[in-house]
Amino acid sequence: MFSDAGTEDWKENWFLEGNKAWVSNGTDGMIFSAGPVEKEQASHAVLWTKRSFAGDIKIEYDFTRLDTSFRGVNILYLLASGSGEAPYAEDITEWSELRRVPTMSKYFHNMNTYHISYATTRPDDDYVRARRYIPEGKTLRGTNLEPDYRNTGLFHPGTTSHITVIKRGDWLFMEVDHPGQRRLFAWRTDTHQKIDQGHVGFRQMFTRSSRYKNIRISMLN
């Protein structure tokens, strides 16, 4: 349903949030870089698909971490929609202007979405974690999908991994095919209210930079 090799103009398929972020395309894929200032909200960034998806989905892409930062995380958002409480319409494109400074709380306070964080902190002390945002709660407390996976040994700077994420039924899966190892992470989602429609987005917190290539999104029957 969606395919982007990362080599053509990114503005055809994506929209960007973050005043200090930048995106560029080349023969080796799409480079997405957040702002350079540690602990600065304006240096966060999110790159969203213009298209919205519904139902069970599969997301695939080649991911290369370009930074060596020990700060922040990378996040994949799945099926993101607004809370529906004005001005946070279900269609998140209608209030993107409110996220020009993409403070993290603007997302978990006002969106329904699944979130997977990865490529975190030091390569030898990292984690992979999933959440389901609960906008009525106005907090991250209670959003975790169990379990957390720690010390995965993945996502070394300069190394390319093929990532596959599937949301199907009551399960969320992430497979990382990394040179020398392949890991599968799984979370049950029926501990929280189901989400079945919305946009897909890549978040990079301050100082983070990555290359994305061969991005494909499929709807599952």
N, C-alpha and C positions, 0 to 999 in steps of 0.2 A: 504493500500500500504506500510505502515511502522509501525512497532510495536516494542517497547523496554520497557520492564518492569522496567529497571533500575538496575536489579540484576546481570546481566552478564557483561563481560568485555566491557567497553564503547568504546574501540578502534575499535570494530567490526562495529559500525554504525556512529561514530563521529570523527571529527578532531578538535584539540584545537589550539587556537591562544592566546598567552599571556605567556610570559616567567616566570611569577611568579604564574601562576594559577595551580590548581591541581583538579583532578577528581578521585573519588573512588566509587566503587559499593559495596552494601551490601544487605542483605535480605529486608531492608526497602527502597531501592531505590538508586538512583545515586546522590551523593553529588558533587556539582560543586562550587568551591571557587575561587574567584579572588585573586589578590595579596593583601598584608596587608597595603600598604603604601598609605595614603590619598593624593589625588591630583597628584599622580605619574602615568604617561601614561603607563609605563611598568606593572603596577598593574591591568590594565583593562584586561578583558578576554572575548573571544567568543568561544562557542562550537557549531560547525556546523554539520548538517547531511552530510554524504558523498554522499547521494543520492540527486538528483535534482528532482523537481516536476513541473508539468505543469497544467495550467487551474485552475478551482475553487477547493479550498481545504478546508479541515476541520482538525484542529489540537486540540488534547485533551491531557491534562496531569494533574497529581496531583502535586501541588506546595506547598512547605513548606519553608517559610523564616526562615533561621537559624541565621542570623546576627541581631544585634540591632543597626546597623550603621545609622547615620543621614546623611550620605554622599552618593552621587551617586544614581543610579537607576538600575532596572532590565529592560531589553529590549527583546522583541521577534521580530526577523526578519522573514519576510515572502517573499518567491519568490525572493531571492537575486541573482542578476547577476552583472557582471562588466559592466562598461560603454562601453566597446568595443574599447576604445582609448588606444593604446599601452602605457604601458605594462599591462593595466587593462582589460584583456580578459573577455569576457562574462562569461566564466567558472571560477568562483572565486577560484577554487582549483589550477589554474595555477599560481596564484600570492599570494598564502597564505604566502609565505616566506616574502613578503613585509609587512605583518601584524603581524610579530612576536612580535613587540611592537604595540598593537592594538589601536593606537591613534584614537579617535572618528572621526576626520576629514578624515582619510583614507577611511572610510566607506561612509560618506555622500558626499565626494568629488568624489568618484569613483564607486559608486554602484547605481543600480536601485533596490530599495526594499521598501516594507512596513515595518514600525517600530511601535511597540506598547510599550510604557514605562509604568511601573507599579511598585508597592511596593517601593514607593519613599519617601524619607525623613521621617518625623515623622508619625506614624500611624494616628494621629489626624489632620494632615495637608498634605495629600497626593494628588496625581492626577493620572489619567489615560489619556494618550495622544497618538494619532496616527499621523504618518507622512508618506509622500511619498518622498523619497530622489530624488533630481534633480541634478545629477552629473555635468551637464553643468553649473549649477549656482554656484558651489563651496562654498555653504553656506547653513545653515539651514533655512534662510529666505525664506518664501513662501512654505515650505514643510509641514506645519500643515494641517491635515484634521480636519475639525470642526465637533463637538465642543470638547473642553477640559472638562474633568469631575474632579471636585475637591472635597476634603474632603469625600472620598468614605467610610472611616472607615474599609477598607479591609486590608488584608495582614499583620496581626499582627504576630510578631515573634513567632515561635513554633506552629502556627496554619496552618492546611492543607486546601487548597482550590482546588476544581476541576475547571480547566480552559478549556473553549472551545472557539476556535477562528475559524471563518468561513470567507473566502474571496469568495464571489459569486456575479457575475455580477458587478454592480456598488456599492456594499456595502461591508463593512468590519464590522464584529461583534465580540465582546468579551463578553462571559458570565462567571461570576465568582460565583461559588456555594461555599459560605463561611459559616462556622457554624453560624447559626442565621440569615443569609440573603443571598439572591441571587440577583445579579445585572447584567443587560444587558447594554452594551455600543455599540453604533452604529455610523458609519461614512460613508458618501458618498465618493466614490473614483473617480467619474467622473469629479471632478474639476482638475484632473491631468491626465497625460498620463497613460494608462493602463499598468499594469505589469502582465504577465501570465506565467512566468517560472523562476525557480531558487531554491536555497537551503533555508532551514529553520535553524535558529540559535538562541541560547540563549546568550545574552550579559549580563555580570555582571560587573559593574564598580568597581573600587578599593574598597576594604573592604567588598564586598558583598559575601554572601554564601547562597546557597539554596539546597534543596533536590527536585529532579524530579523523578516521578514514573509513570508507566503506560502511556507512551507516545505513541500516535497513530496519524497517519496522513492518511487521506482518500482523494481520489479524488472524486469530486462531479459531477454527470452527469447533 
